[in-house]
Structures are given as C-alpha cells and as structure tokens.
C-alpha cells in the first residue's frame, strides 16, 4: 500500500497495525519496528507505537516487504505484508468503531435505567479491554478462511439480552498447531446450551 493510503487511517488503527506487524514478525529492508525506528531516529527512546506520529507509523507500515518464518512451523505459508494490510487496516478501523458503539450502548442503557443490559455490555467491554484479549482471543476475521457478518438488530428491544460464552478446546496435530476438537456454549447463568466434539 502507498504511504499516503495508510496515513489516511486514524492513529489508533495504525498503532494496532504496527502491533500486528510485530506479532506477525513482518519486516522491511531495515527490519522490524524497533530496527526501523533506530534507522529513522537513533536517539529515539520510545518503542511504543502510540508515542509516534501518524506519518512515522505509515512510513514504517509502507516499508514492510516480508514475514520472518516461524521456527515452530517452518512449512507455514508466509504472508505478504502489503496484501495483509489492505484487509487488516479496514478491519482494525471497523473493530475500533465497534468499541465506540459498545461504550455508547452502555451509556444509553445506564441512562434508561436498564441495569441488566448495562451489566452484560460492561462485561463484554471489560473482556475486550483485557491486555491478553487481542493477543490471544480476538478473531482476526480479515484473514483467509473467515467471513465477517454484520450484527442483526435486536428483533424486540424490550426483550432481555442474553450473554453467551463460547469455549473451544484445541490441540496440536500433524497438520495444524490449532486443531479444533470440541466447542461448548454457555449462557450468563453457566447453563450449557451446546457441547459438540470429543474429548
């Protein structure tokens, strides 16, 4: 992607994209984020992407050319950074909008006196804000094989919200380091609604 195209996204989106690049070990001619920073500003003391300008973040992201291989999965197909950014940046922007919409929905529920709804939505917000959420549990639905659907409006706004939790049991197999073997769904009372697979 062109640097100007990348710079058109909001700073929080670019910060998330740099963190994604670090997680996926994406590099350019000068290396990864920290190595690239050292070439741009040897006196720089801050590696946190939040401490850098939109222009600097966009310049780094536009420089990415390849992905370092994973020693644990040497046969895993490497991603093309610029192709990944074309799908990841709009996705990161959309998820940032969802976080804002969630905060607004919580405020609206509290204003309306709907404490049950506000509590459920607050639990979702609390989960999404946990430091390990994006690292471990956020589904990267911009990647190949995923389909992201739009949420449907609540058919009856007066009906109570139901909070569902999904637990997936995974294992390592000869074909994949993330093989699904069981799925369970429970509601906010802990009642099991679905359990399929074998353990």
Secondary structure per residue as TSV (DSSP state, phi and psi in degrees):
chain	resnum	aa	ss	phi	psi
A	1	X	-	360.0	150.1
A	2	X	-	-72.9	149.2
A	3	X	H	-58.4	-38.2
A	4	X	H	-66.6	-35.0
A	5	X	H	-66.5	-42.1
A	6	X	H	-67.2	-41.1
A	7	X	H	-66.1	-14.2
A	8	X	T	-73.8	-16.1
A	9	X	S	-82.0	154.4
A	10	X	-	-64.9	152.7
A	11	X	H	-56.8	-44.7
A	12	X	H	-58.5	-32.2
A	13	X	H	-68.1	-42.3
A	14	X	H	-68.5	-36.9
A	15	X	H	-60.4	-46.1
A	16	X	H	-63.4	-36.2
A	17	X	H	-67.1	-39.3
A	18	X	H	-64.4	-41.5
A	19	X	H	-64.3	-37.1
A	20	X	H	-64.0	-42.0
A	21	X	H	-61.6	-39.2
A	22	X	H	-66.1	-44.1
A	23	X	H	-61.9	-40.0
A	24	X	T	-89.8	1.9
A	25	X	T	57.5	49.3
A	26	X	E	-86.3	138.0
A	27	X	E	-136.5	158.9
A	28	X	E	-119.3	-167.8
A	29	X	T	-57.7	-30.4
A	30	X	T	-92.9	1.4
A	31	X	B	103.5	-157.6
A	32	X	S	-80.9	-168.9
A	33	X	H	-55.0	-51.5
A	34	X	H	-66.9	-41.1
A	35	X	H	-65.6	-40.8
A	36	X	H	-63.4	-42.4
A	37	X	H	-59.0	-40.7
A	38	X	H	-63.0	-31.7
A	39	X	H	-76.9	-28.9
A	40	X	H	-82.0	-38.6
A	41	X	-	-150.8	89.1
A	42	X	T	-58.0	-24.8
A	43	X	T	-85.3	-3.6
A	44	X	-	-61.6	135.5
A	45	X	-	-114.0	-1.4
A	46	X	-	-116.6	117.9
A	47	X	-	-92.2	-18.2
A	48	X	-	-63.2	120.1
A	49	X	G	-56.0	-27.8
A	50	X	G	-62.0	-23.0
A	51	X	G	-86.3	4.8
A	52	X	S	-119.8	158.2
A	53	X	-	-74.6	161.9
A	54	X	H	-57.2	-41.6
A	55	X	H	-61.5	-42.5
A	56	X	H	-69.5	-42.1
A	57	X	H	-61.8	-43.8
A	58	X	H	-65.8	-38.9
A	59	X	H	-62.8	-42.0
A	60	X	H	-64.0	-50.0
A	61	X	H	-61.0	-37.3
A	62	X	H	-71.9	-16.3
A	63	X	H	-84.8	-11.8
A	64	X	E	-68.0	134.0
A	65	X	E	-126.8	-24.8
A	66	X	E	-153.7	174.7
A	67	X	E	-121.5	134.7
A	68	X	-	-71.9	138.3
A	69	X	-	-67.1	150.0
A	70	X	-	-89.2	117.4
A	71	X	G	-60.9	-25.9
A	72	X	G	-74.3	-28.9
A	73	X	G	-131.6	71.4
A	74	X	T	-62.7	-22.3
A	75	X	T	-90.0	-3.2
A	76	X	S	-66.4	134.5
A	77	X	-	-67.1	132.5
A	78	X	-	-81.9	146.4
A	79	X	-	-87.5	155.6
A	80	X	-	-95.8	112.5
A	81	X	H	-52.9	-45.4
A	82	X	H	-69.0	-33.9
A	83	X	H	-67.1	-40.2
A	84	X	H	-63.0	-44.2
A	85	X	H	-61.8	-34.9
A	86	X	H	-60.5	-32.3
A	87	X	H	-96.5	-33.7
A	88	X	H	-72.7	-39.2
A	89	X	H	-62.2	-48.2
A	90	X	H	-61.9	-35.9
A	91	X	H	-65.2	-44.4
A	92	X	H	-63.0	-36.5
A	93	X	H	-66.6	-41.1
A	94	X	H	-65.3	-43.3
A	95	X	H	-67.4	-33.0
A	96	X	H	-63.6	-38.8
A	97	X	H	-65.6	-34.2
A	98	X	H	-67.3	-37.2
A	99	X	H	-63.4	-40.6
A	100	X	H	-66.1	-43.1
A	101	X	H	-63.3	-36.3
A	102	X	H	-64.9	-43.9
A	103	X	H	-61.6	-40.2
A	104	X	H	-67.4	-37.2
A	105	X	H	-67.4	-36.7
A	106	X	H	-64.7	-46.0
A	107	X	H	-61.2	-41.3
A	108	X	H	-65.3	-40.3
A	109	X	H	-65.2	-40.2
A	110	X	H	-65.7	-41.7
A	111	X	H	-62.2	-37.7
A	112	X	T	-80.5	-4.4
A	113	X	T	78.9	13.9
A	114	X	-	-89.4	80.8
A	115	X	H	-66.5	-33.5
A	116	X	H	-63.8	-46.2
A	117	X	H	-65.5	-42.8
A	118	X	H	-61.8	-38.4
A	119	X	H	-65.3	-46.5
A	120	X	H	-62.0	-46.7
A	121	X	H	-64.8	-34.7
A	122	X	H	-66.0	-36.5
A	123	X	H	-62.4	-41.6
A	124	X	H	-63.3	-45.2
A	125	X	H	-62.7	-42.1
A	126	X	H	-62.5	-42.5
A	127	X	H	-62.7	-46.7
A	128	X	H	-66.9	-24.9
A	129	X	T	-89.2	-4.3
A	130	X	S	-65.0	138.6
A	131	X	H	-55.3	-31.5
A	132	X	H	-89.1	-6.0
A	133	X	I	-61.0	-55.2
A	134	X	I	-65.0	-35.9
A	135	X	I	-68.9	-40.6
A	136	X	I	-109.6	-33.3
A	137	X	I	-120.2	-15.1
A	138	X	-	-70.9	120.8
A	139	X	-	-77.7	119.1
A	140	X	-	-80.5	79.1
A	141	X	T	-74.8	3.7
A	142	X	T	-84.6	-11.8
A	143	X	S	-81.9	161.9
A	144	X	T	-57.6	136.2
A	145	X	T	97.9	-9.4
A	146	X	-	-105.6	145.3
A	147	X	-	-122.4	125.7
A	148	X	-	-100.8	119.5
A	149	X	-	-101.8	153.4
A	150	X	-	-79.4	142.7
A	151	X	-	-67.0	142.8
A	152	X	-	-86.9	144.6
A	153	X	-	-66.2	150.3
A	154	X	-	-65.5	123.2
A	155	X	S	-62.8	-36.3
A	156	X	-	-130.3	99.3
A	157	X	T	-57.5	-21.5
A	158	X	T	-81.5	-15.8
A	159	X	S	-76.1	146.5
A	160	X	-	-69.7	149.7
A	161	X	-	-74.1	148.2
A	162	X	-	-118.9	127.2
A	163	X	-	-94.1	124.6
A	164	X	E	-114.1	141.7
A	165	X	E	-120.5	135.2
A	166	X	E	-111.7	130.8
A	167	X	E	-120.1	126.7
A	168	X	E	-113.7	125.1
A	169	X	E	-91.6	126.7
A	170	X	E	-119.0	160.9
A	171	X	E	-149.3	169.8
A	172	X	-	-97.2	133.4
A	173	X	-	-125.8	179.5
A	174	X	S	-65.8	-24.9
A	175	X	S	-97.1	-23.0
A	176	X	-	-153.0	151.1
A	177	X	S	-90.1	1.0
A	178	X	S	-140.3	80.8
A	179	X	E	-100.1	124.5
A	180	X	E	-79.5	127.9
A	181	X	E	-120.9	-19.7
A	182	X	E	-157.1	144.7
A	183	X	E	-128.2	134.4
A	184	X	E	-131.1	143.9
A	185	X	E	-125.6	129.8
A	186	X	E	-127.2	157.6
A	187	X	E	-96.7	-175.1
A	188	X	T	-68.0	-13.3
A	189	X	T	-91.5	-3.2
A	190	X	-	87.5	6.6
A	191	X	-	-76.6	131.3
A	192	X	E	-75.8	120.4
A	193	X	E	-99.4	-25.8
A	194	X	E	-155.4	138.6
A	195	X	E	-150.4	110.7
A	196	X	E	-130.6	151.3
A	197	X	E	112.9	-172.3
A	198	X	-	-135.2	142.5
A	199	X	-	-123.7	360.0
